[in-house]
Amino acid sequence: MIIIYTSKFEKEYKSLSLDVKKAVEKKEAVFRKNPFDQSLNTHKLRGRLKEYWSWSVDYEYRIIFYLKNKKEAWFLSVGNHDIYY
């Protein structure tokens, strides 16, 4: 899976704690192999974000992404549940 990081995602990622960054990197490795791995809890979003997907880093943190095709995803945002608003 090819991942494109938007500038918004990169900015948000830089502000995360080192522990959360490590968790993101670990889960991203799983995502690259299978974006729908059960451990990621990948799901389609609704409402104004209905064109996007999300997966869980842990209980608090999420990544919102756009699935361009079967081989490419764009990471749009990372953070707690506030990223949905």
Phi and psi in radians as a Rosetta constraint file:
Dihedral C 1 N 2 CA 2 C 2 CIRCULARHARMONIC -1.565 0.35
Dihedral N 2 CA 2 C 2 N 3 CIRCULARHARMONIC 2.318 0.35
Dihedral C 2 N 3 CA 3 C 3 CIRCULARHARMONIC -2.067 0.35
Dihedral N 3 CA 3 C 3 N 4 CIRCULARHARMONIC 2.234 0.35
Dihedral C 3 N 4 CA 4 C 4 CIRCULARHARMONIC -1.814 0.35
Dihedral N 4 CA 4 C 4 N 5 CIRCULARHARMONIC 2.237 0.35
Dihedral C 4 N 5 CA 5 C 5 CIRCULARHARMONIC -1.759 0.35
Dihedral N 5 CA 5 C 5 N 6 CIRCULARHARMONIC 2.106 0.35
Dihedral C 5 N 6 CA 6 C 6 CIRCULARHARMONIC -1.287 0.35
Dihedral N 6 CA 6 C 6 N 7 CIRCULARHARMONIC 2.809 0.35
Dihedral C 6 N 7 CA 7 C 7 CIRCULARHARMONIC -1.095 0.35
Dihedral N 7 CA 7 C 7 N 8 CIRCULARHARMONIC -0.611 0.35
Dihedral C 7 N 8 CA 8 C 8 CIRCULARHARMONIC -1.081 0.35
Dihedral N 8 CA 8 C 8 N 9 CIRCULARHARMONIC -0.804 0.35
Dihedral C 8 N 9 CA 9 C 9 CIRCULARHARMONIC -1.052 0.35
Dihedral N 9 CA 9 C 9 N 10 CIRCULARHARMONIC -0.814 0.35
Dihedral C 9 N 10 CA 10 C 10 CIRCULARHARMONIC -1.058 0.35
Dihedral N 10 CA 10 C 10 N 11 CIRCULARHARMONIC -0.710 0.35
Dihedral C 10 N 11 CA 11 C 11 CIRCULARHARMONIC -1.121 0.35
Dihedral N 11 CA 11 C 11 N 12 CIRCULARHARMONIC -0.810 0.35
Dihedral C 11 N 12 CA 12 C 12 CIRCULARHARMONIC -1.136 0.35
Dihedral N 12 CA 12 C 12 N 13 CIRCULARHARMONIC -0.699 0.35
Dihedral C 12 N 13 CA 13 C 13 CIRCULARHARMONIC -1.073 0.35
Dihedral N 13 CA 13 C 13 N 14 CIRCULARHARMONIC -0.735 0.35
Dihedral C 13 N 14 CA 14 C 14 CIRCULARHARMONIC -1.058 0.35
Dihedral N 14 CA 14 C 14 N 15 CIRCULARHARMONIC -0.511 0.35
Dihedral C 14 N 15 CA 15 C 15 CIRCULARHARMONIC -1.469 0.35
Dihedral N 15 CA 15 C 15 N 16 CIRCULARHARMONIC -0.090 0.35
Dihedral C 15 N 16 CA 16 C 16 CIRCULARHARMONIC -1.315 0.35
Dihedral N 16 CA 16 C 16 N 17 CIRCULARHARMONIC 2.710 0.35
Dihedral C 16 N 17 CA 17 C 17 CIRCULARHARMONIC -1.207 0.35
Dihedral N 17 CA 17 C 17 N 18 CIRCULARHARMONIC 2.804 0.35
Dihedral C 17 N 18 CA 18 C 18 CIRCULARHARMONIC -1.052 0.35
Dihedral N 18 CA 18 C 18 N 19 CIRCULARHARMONIC -0.690 0.35
Dihedral C 18 N 19 CA 19 C 19 CIRCULARHARMONIC -1.079 0.35
Dihedral N 19 CA 19 C 19 N 20 CIRCULARHARMONIC -0.745 0.35
Dihedral C 19 N 20 CA 20 C 20 CIRCULARHARMONIC -1.199 0.35
Dihedral N 20 CA 20 C 20 N 21 CIRCULARHARMONIC -0.697 0.35
Dihedral C 20 N 21 CA 21 C 21 CIRCULARHARMONIC -1.031 0.35
Dihedral N 21 CA 21 C 21 N 22 CIRCULARHARMONIC -0.730 0.35
Dihedral C 21 N 22 CA 22 C 22 CIRCULARHARMONIC -1.110 0.35
Dihedral N 22 CA 22 C 22 N 23 CIRCULARHARMONIC -0.715 0.35
Dihedral C 22 N 23 CA 23 C 23 CIRCULARHARMONIC -1.130 0.35
Dihedral N 23 CA 23 C 23 N 24 CIRCULARHARMONIC -0.707 0.35
Dihedral C 23 N 24 CA 24 C 24 CIRCULARHARMONIC -1.064 0.35
Dihedral N 24 CA 24 C 24 N 25 CIRCULARHARMONIC -0.820 0.35
Dihedral C 24 N 25 CA 25 C 25 CIRCULARHARMONIC -1.076 0.35
Dihedral N 25 CA 25 C 25 N 26 CIRCULARHARMONIC -0.721 0.35
Dihedral C 25 N 26 CA 26 C 26 CIRCULARHARMONIC -1.108 0.35
Dihedral N 26 CA 26 C 26 N 27 CIRCULARHARMONIC -0.820 0.35
Dihedral C 26 N 27 CA 27 C 27 CIRCULARHARMONIC -1.252 0.35
Dihedral N 27 CA 27 C 27 N 28 CIRCULARHARMONIC -0.536 0.35
Dihedral C 27 N 28 CA 28 C 28 CIRCULARHARMONIC -1.108 0.35
Dihedral N 28 CA 28 C 28 N 29 CIRCULARHARMONIC -0.613 0.35
Dihedral C 28 N 29 CA 29 C 29 CIRCULARHARMONIC -1.069 0.35
Dihedral N 29 CA 29 C 29 N 30 CIRCULARHARMONIC -0.683 0.35
Dihedral C 29 N 30 CA 30 C 30 CIRCULARHARMONIC -1.156 0.35
Dihedral N 30 CA 30 C 30 N 31 CIRCULARHARMONIC -0.787 0.35
Dihedral C 30 N 31 CA 31 C 31 CIRCULARHARMONIC -1.014 0.35
Dihedral N 31 CA 31 C 31 N 32 CIRCULARHARMONIC -0.738 0.35
Dihedral C 31 N 32 CA 32 C 32 CIRCULARHARMONIC -1.060 0.35
Dihedral N 32 CA 32 C 32 N 33 CIRCULARHARMONIC -0.612 0.35
Dihedral C 32 N 33 CA 33 C 33 CIRCULARHARMONIC -1.370 0.35
Dihedral N 33 CA 33 C 33 N 34 CIRCULARHARMONIC -0.707 0.35
Dihedral C 33 N 34 CA 34 C 34 CIRCULARHARMONIC -2.736 0.35
Dihedral N 34 CA 34 C 34 N 35 CIRCULARHARMONIC 1.746 0.35
Dihedral C 34 N 35 CA 35 C 35 CIRCULARHARMONIC -1.067 0.35
Dihedral N 35 CA 35 C 35 N 36 CIRCULARHARMONIC -0.258 0.35
Dihedral C 35 N 36 CA 36 C 36 CIRCULARHARMONIC -1.952 0.35
Dihedral N 36 CA 36 C 36 N 37 CIRCULARHARMONIC 0.392 0.35
Dihedral C 36 N 37 CA 37 C 37 CIRCULARHARMONIC -1.001 0.35
Dihedral N 37 CA 37 C 37 N 38 CIRCULARHARMONIC 2.416 0.35
Dihedral C 37 N 38 CA 38 C 38 CIRCULARHARMONIC -1.016 0.35
Dihedral N 38 CA 38 C 38 N 39 CIRCULARHARMONIC -0.555 0.35
Dihedral C 38 N 39 CA 39 C 39 CIRCULARHARMONIC -1.198 0.35
Dihedral N 39 CA 39 C 39 N 40 CIRCULARHARMONIC -0.288 0.35
Dihedral C 39 N 40 CA 40 C 40 CIRCULARHARMONIC -1.541 0.35
Dihedral N 40 CA 40 C 40 N 41 CIRCULARHARMONIC -0.324 0.35
Dihedral C 40 N 41 CA 41 C 41 CIRCULARHARMONIC 0.936 0.35
Dihedral N 41 CA 41 C 41 N 42 CIRCULARHARMONIC 0.795 0.35
Dihedral C 41 N 42 CA 42 C 42 CIRCULARHARMONIC -1.161 0.35
Dihedral N 42 CA 42 C 42 N 43 CIRCULARHARMONIC 2.333 0.35
Dihedral C 42 N 43 CA 43 C 43 CIRCULARHARMONIC -2.638 0.35
Dihedral N 43 CA 43 C 43 N 44 CIRCULARHARMONIC 2.656 0.35
Dihedral C 43 N 44 CA 44 C 44 CIRCULARHARMONIC -1.329 0.35
Dihedral N 44 CA 44 C 44 N 45 CIRCULARHARMONIC 2.431 0.35
Dihedral C 44 N 45 CA 45 C 45 CIRCULARHARMONIC -1.550 0.35
Dihedral N 45 CA 45 C 45 N 46 CIRCULARHARMONIC 2.922 0.35
Dihedral C 45 N 46 CA 46 C 46 CIRCULARHARMONIC -2.145 0.35
Dihedral N 46 CA 46 C 46 N 47 CIRCULARHARMONIC 3.082 0.35
Dihedral C 46 N 47 CA 47 C 47 CIRCULARHARMONIC 1.167 0.35
Dihedral N 47 CA 47 C 47 N 48 CIRCULARHARMONIC -2.384 0.35
Dihedral C 47 N 48 CA 48 C 48 CIRCULARHARMONIC -1.185 0.35
Dihedral N 48 CA 48 C 48 N 49 CIRCULARHARMONIC -0.251 0.35
Dihedral C 48 N 49 CA 49 C 49 CIRCULARHARMONIC -1.817 0.35
Dihedral N 49 CA 49 C 49 N 50 CIRCULARHARMONIC 0.335 0.35
Dihedral C 49 N 50 CA 50 C 50 CIRCULARHARMONIC -1.087 0.35
Dihedral N 50 CA 50 C 50 N 51 CIRCULARHARMONIC -0.274 0.35
Dihedral C 50 N 51 CA 51 C 51 CIRCULARHARMONIC -1.536 0.35
Dihedral N 51 CA 51 C 51 N 52 CIRCULARHARMONIC -0.023 0.35
Dihedral C 51 N 52 CA 52 C 52 CIRCULARHARMONIC -2.036 0.35
Dihedral N 52 CA 52 C 52 N 53 CIRCULARHARMONIC 2.935 0.35
Dihedral C 52 N 53 CA 53 C 53 CIRCULARHARMONIC -2.160 0.35
Dihedral N 53 CA 53 C 53 N 54 CIRCULARHARMONIC 2.896 0.35
Dihedral C 53 N 54 CA 54 C 54 CIRCULARHARMONIC -2.468 0.35
Dihedral N 54 CA 54 C 54 N 55 CIRCULARHARMONIC 2.602 0.35
Dihedral C 54 N 55 CA 55 C 55 CIRCULARHARMONIC -2.368 0.35
Dihedral N 55 CA 55 C 55 N 56 CIRCULARHARMONIC 2.718 0.35
Dihedral C 55 N 56 CA 56 C 56 CIRCULARHARMONIC -1.645 0.35
Dihedral N 56 CA 56 C 56 N 57 CIRCULARHARMONIC 2.236 0.35
Dihedral C 56 N 57 CA 57 C 57 CIRCULARHARMONIC -1.378 0.35
Dihedral N 57 CA 57 C 57 N 58 CIRCULARHARMONIC -0.844 0.35
Dihedral C 57 N 58 CA 58 C 58 CIRCULARHARMONIC -2.690 0.35
Dihedral N 58 CA 58 C 58 N 59 CIRCULARHARMONIC -2.820 0.35
Dihedral C 58 N 59 CA 59 C 59 CIRCULARHARMONIC -1.095 0.35
Dihedral N 59 CA 59 C 59 N 60 CIRCULARHARMONIC -0.588 0.35
Dihedral C 59 N 60 CA 60 C 60 CIRCULARHARMONIC -1.691 0.35
Dihedral N 60 CA 60 C 60 N 61 CIRCULARHARMONIC -0.660 0.35
Dihedral C 60 N 61 CA 61 C 61 CIRCULARHARMONIC -1.754 0.35
Dihedral N 61 CA 61 C 61 N 62 CIRCULARHARMONIC 2.498 0.35
Dihedral C 61 N 62 CA 62 C 62 CIRCULARHARMONIC -2.312 0.35
Dihedral N 62 CA 62 C 62 N 63 CIRCULARHARMONIC 2.775 0.35
Dihedral C 62 N 63 CA 63 C 63 CIRCULARHARMONIC -2.145 0.35
Dihedral N 63 CA 63 C 63 N 64 CIRCULARHARMONIC 2.238 0.35
Dihedral C 63 N 64 CA 64 C 64 CIRCULARHARMONIC -1.704 0.35
Dihedral N 64 CA 64 C 64 N 65 CIRCULARHARMONIC 2.329 0.35
Dihedral C 64 N 65 CA 65 C 65 CIRCULARHARMONIC -2.469 0.35
Dihedral N 65 CA 65 C 65 N 66 CIRCULARHARMONIC 2.802 0.35
Dihedral C 65 N 66 CA 66 C 66 CIRCULARHARMONIC -1.938 0.35
Dihedral N 66 CA 66 C 66 N 67 CIRCULARHARMONIC 2.187 0.35
Dihedral C 66 N 67 CA 67 C 67 CIRCULARHARMONIC -1.606 0.35
Dihedral N 67 CA 67 C 67 N 68 CIRCULARHARMONIC 1.743 0.35
Dihedral C 67 N 68 CA 68 C 68 CIRCULARHARMONIC -1.215 0.35
Dihedral N 68 CA 68 C 68 N 69 CIRCULARHARMONIC -0.763 0.35
Dihedral C 68 N 69 CA 69 C 69 CIRCULARHARMONIC -2.803 0.35
Dihedral N 69 CA 69 C 69 N 70 CIRCULARHARMONIC -2.965 0.35
Dihedral C 69 N 70 CA 70 C 70 CIRCULARHARMONIC -1.188 0.35
Dihedral N 70 CA 70 C 70 N 71 CIRCULARHARMONIC -0.254 0.35
Dihedral C 70 N 71 CA 71 C 71 CIRCULARHARMONIC -2.047 0.35
Dihedral N 71 CA 71 C 71 N 72 CIRCULARHARMONIC -0.062 0.35
Dihedral C 71 N 72 CA 72 C 72 CIRCULARHARMONIC -2.426 0.35
Dihedral N 72 CA 72 C 72 N 73 CIRCULARHARMONIC 2.292 0.35
Dihedral C 72 N 73 CA 73 C 73 CIRCULARHARMONIC -2.268 0.35
Dihedral N 73 CA 73 C 73 N 74 CIRCULARHARMONIC 2.538 0.35
Dihedral C 73 N 74 CA 74 C 74 CIRCULARHARMONIC -1.925 0.35
Dihedral N 74 CA 74 C 74 N 75 CIRCULARHARMONIC 2.074 0.35
Dihedral C 74 N 75 CA 75 C 75 CIRCULARHARMONIC -1.442 0.35
Dihedral N 75 CA 75 C 75 N 76 CIRCULARHARMONIC 2.085 0.35
Dihedral C 75 N 76 CA 76 C 76 CIRCULARHARMONIC -1.734 0.35
Dihedral N 76 CA 76 C 76 N 77 CIRCULARHARMONIC -0.666 0.35
Dihedral C 76 N 77 CA 77 C 77 CIRCULARHARMONIC -2.735 0.35
Dihedral N 77 CA 77 C 77 N 78 CIRCULARHARMONIC 2.600 0.35
Dihedral C 77 N 78 CA 78 C 78 CIRCULARHARMONIC -2.413 0.35
Dihedral N 78 CA 78 C 78 N 79 CIRCULARHARMONIC 2.392 0.35
Dihedral C 78 N 79 CA 79 C 79 CIRCULARHARMONIC 2.844 0.35
Dihedral N 79 CA 79 C 79 N 80 CIRCULARHARMONIC -2.915 0.35
Dihedral C 79 N 80 CA 80 C 80 CIRCULARHARMONIC -1.407 0.35
Dihedral N 80 CA 80 C 80 N 81 CIRCULARHARMONIC -2.916 0.35
Dihedral C 80 N 81 CA 81 C 81 CIRCULARHARMONIC -1.083 0.35
Dihedral N 81 CA 81 C 81 N 82 CIRCULARHARMONIC -0.280 0.35
Dihedral C 81 N 82 CA 82 C 82 CIRCULARHARMONIC -1.091 0.35
Dihedral N 82 CA 82 C 82 N 83 CIRCULARHARMONIC -0.348 0.35
Dihedral C 82 N 83 CA 83 C 83 CIRCULARHARMONIC -1.175 0.35
Dihedral N 83 CA 83 C 83 N 84 CIRCULARHARMONIC -0.268 0.35
Dihedral C 83 N 84 CA 84 C 84 CIRCULARHARMONIC -1.383 0.35
Dihedral N 84 CA 84 C 84 N 85 CIRCULARHARMONIC -0.208 0.35
